[in-house]
Amino acid sequence: MTRRLTGWLGELLITAGVLVLLFVAWQLWWTDVTAERVQGRLVQTLTDDFGSGRAGTVGHDEFPELGTAKAFAVIRVPRFGADFARPVIEGVGRPVLALGVGHYTDSAAPGAVGNFAVAGHRTTYGRPFHDIDRLRAGDRVIVETKPTVYVYEVTSHEIVRPWQTEVIAPVPDRPGATPTERMITMTSCHPKYSATQRYITHGRLVKAVPRAQWRLADWTRVEG
């Protein structure tokens, strides 16, 4: 009897282990596959809108996955690859971050005085900020909107705890201060495969280019 119970217990443990491995595979691989497909379609739709007379935002009618949220910009980071592009969506809730890069709704708009703050997954769901720790001072972060394309350059990074929200204040790390610069802050989990900390990258606006004058190839240089 004891031998039989031991055998059953062993089989249950093996089954549980297989289920855990399948779940991990789904989290780390399949969510990337499905998310990247949707994010690619969102980027293409936004890009088409930017070049047309349409509004330049994408919502539920075109992508039911968005719910009440709207995609309104495309973010490009040449350091992440020449083809890297992700949609920027209003909000930072879990459904939004599964579809692209989320914009903290109380932070500045792209190109505005203050801090344009965004969040993205580092693992799973397309992992747009997987390589955020590779960014160097001077690297460019490009934010495309319908009327204007904004070019930021990375200035610094820091690692903080999840509750240290002062990093996305209008003046990063100085809550209550009045902003005079046009900043960007990118946030993601740290270290990879963990959410115990946040990896924060700050940047400063260096150029605002009207869409009619925009040429992506002029701004994709990566040094080092």
C-alpha positions, -999 to 999 in steps of 0.1 A, spaced: 0 0 0 28 24 9 46 16 -23 14 23 -43 8 57 -25 44 66 -32 39 58 -69 8 79 -71 25 108 -53 54 106 -77 31 106 -107 12 137 -93 45 155 -87 57 147 -123 23 159 -137 25 191 -116 61 197 -128 50 193 -165 21 218 -159 45 243 -144 69 240 -173 40 244 -198 29 276 -179 64 290 -180 67 283 -217 33 300 -223 44 330 -202 79 334 -218 72 324 -254 36 322 -265 27 356 -250 56 371 -269 44 356 -301 8 368 -298 17 402 -283 42 410 -310 17 401 -337 -9 426 -323 17 452 -315 31 450 -351 -4 456 -365 -10 485 -341 23 501 -352 14 497 -389 -21 511 -384 -8 541 -365 19 547 -391 -7 546 -419 -28 571 -399 1 594 -394 6 597 -431 -31 602 -439 -59 626 -430 -72 604 -402 -71 612 -365 -37 596 -357 -51 575 -328 -63 539 -328 -91 527 -306 -116 499 -300 -132 500 -334 -100 489 -351 -86 468 -322 -112 454 -298 -82 443 -276 -77 480 -266 -110 482 -247 -114 519 -237 -77 527 -242 -63 544 -273 -29 540 -290 -16 574 -300 21 572 -307 49 549 -319 82 546 -299 114 536 -316 147 528 -299 176 523 -324 197 507 -297 171 479 -296 174 473 -334 167 490 -366 132 476 -369 122 481 -332 89 499 -330 61 496 -304 27 513 -300 23 538 -271 -11 534 -254 -28 556 -228 -26 539 -194 -3 515 -176 -28 488 -165 -21 451 -172 -43 449 -204 -25 479 -218 10 467 -211 1 434 -228 -4 454 -261 26 477 -261 42 506 -241 19 523 -216 18 561 -210 14 572 -174 -18 593 -178 -8 620 -153 25 626 -170 33 650 -198 24 645 -234 51 637 -259 73 668 -265 56 688 -237 74 705 -208 75 680 -180 81 643 -180 67 620 -207 67 588 -186 61 553 -201 62 517 -189 69 485 -207 73 448 -200 109 435 -197 98 399 -201 66 384 -217 40 402 -238 64 413 -265 89 425 -238 94 460 -254 119 471 -227 138 438 -225 171 455 -232 165 487 -213 197 482 -194 217 484 -226 208 520 -232 237 544 -229 239 582 -225 233 598 -258 212 569 -272 181 582 -290 145 574 -282 121 584 -309 84 591 -302 63 595 -333 29 613 -332 7 624 -361 19 660 -363 54 658 -348 82 633 -342 101 639 -310 137 628 -305 150 623 -270 185 614 -259 192 592 -229 208 611 -200 209 587 -170 194 556 -153 186 544 -118 173 514 -101 145 519 -75 118 501 -56 83 498 -71 69 524 -47 94 551 -56 71 569 -80 90 602 -77 110 589 -107 80 598 -130 74 632 -114 73 663 -137 109 668 -126 122 633 -120 131 626 -84 120 661 -73 83 659 -65 66 693 -64 93 710 -85 82 730 -115 95 716 -147 113 737 -173 127 709 -195 110 683 -218 119 649 -204 112 612 -211 113 585 -184 111 548 -193 103 523 -166 105 485 -165 109 456 -140 143 447 -127 161 424 -127 148 403 -156 122 378 -147 116 396 -114 95 425 -103 113 434 -70 128 466 -84 123 490 -113 149 500 -139 145 536 -148 160 554 -178 157 592 -182 162 613 -213 159 649 -226 142 662 -258 168 673 -284 146 677 -315 110 681 -326 105 674 -363 73 682 -382 61 650 -398 63 665 -433 101 669 -427 107 636 -409 132 610 -423 138 581 -399 171 572 -414 185 606 -402 180 596 -366 188 559 -363 226 562 -357 238 540 -328 273 546 -314 293 518 -298 
